[in-house]
Amino acid sequence: MSQFFDALKAGAKAAAGAMGPGGYAAAGRQVRCGHCSGEQLTLRSVPSHEVGAYALYGYALRCEGCSYVMLFGDAPERL
C-alpha cells in the first residue's frame, strides 16, 4: 500500500510542476522571451476571436520576468 501512495505523491508533484512556469520549445528550438530573453514561461490557450478577415486562436506564452506575451498557432512543448 505504501508504493501506491508513493506513486500517487510522485504523480501529483509532477502534475503540479507541469502547471507552473517552465521552459518551452517550438519547432525544435527553445523559446526565450523576445524582450528580456527569459526562459520561465507560462502557457495559456487563446480563445478564438475574429480580427477583420483573420481568426486569431492558438496558444500564448507569457514571460514570468517581464510579462511579454508571444502567440503560437500550435502548442509549444514543455521541456
C-alpha positions in Angstrom: 0.0 0.0 0.0 2.9 2.3 0.6 4.0 2.0 -3.0 0.6 3.2 -4.1 0.8 6.4 -2.0 4.4 7.0 -3.1 3.4 6.7 -6.7 0.4 9.0 -6.1 2.5 11.6 -4.4 5.1 11.5 -7.2 2.3 11.9 -9.9 0.8 14.8 -8.0 4.2 16.5 -7.7 4.9 16.1 -11.5 1.4 17.4 -12.4 1.9 20.5 -10.2 5.3 21.1 -11.7 3.8 20.9 -15.2 1.2 23.6 -14.4 3.6 26.3 -13.3 6.2 28.3 -15.2 8.9 26.5 -17.1 10.8 26.1 -20.3 9.2 25.5 -23.7 10.3 24.6 -27.2 8.7 25.3 -30.6 9.9 24.0 -34.0 12.8 22.2 -32.2 14.2 25.3 -30.6 13.9 26.6 -27.0 11.6 29.6 -26.7 13.0 32.6 -25.0 11.3 35.9 -24.2 11.6 38.4 -27.1 12.1 41.2 -24.7 14.2 40.1 -21.8 15.5 36.6 -23.0 13.8 35.0 -20.0 13.2 31.2 -20.1 10.5 30.9 -17.4 7.2 31.0 -19.4 3.6 30.1 -18.7 1.4 28.5 -21.3 -2.2 29.7 -21.9 -4.7 29.0 -24.6 -6.1 31.9 -26.6 -9.8 31.8 -27.4 -10.9 32.3 -31.0 -11.6 35.9 -32.0 -12.2 37.3 -35.4 -10.0 40.3 -36.3 -11.0 41.6 -39.7 -10.6 38.8 -42.2 -8.4 36.7 -39.7 -9.4 34.3 -37.0 -7.0 34.6 -34.0 -6.7 31.4 -31.9 -3.9 29.3 -30.6 -1.6 29.5 -27.6 0.2 32.2 -25.7 3.5 32.0 -23.7 3.8 34.7 -21.1 7.2 35.6 -19.7 7.3 35.5 -15.9 10.1 38.1 -15.8 8.6 40.9 -17.8 5.0 39.8 -18.8 5.8 39.8 -22.5 3.4 37.6 -24.5 4.2 35.5 -27.5 1.5 33.9 -29.7 1.7 30.4 -31.3 -0.6 28.6 -33.6 0.3 25.2 -32.3 1.0 24.4 -28.6 4.8 24.7 -27.7 6.1 21.6 -26.0 7.2 21.7 -22.4 10.9 21.0 -21.7 
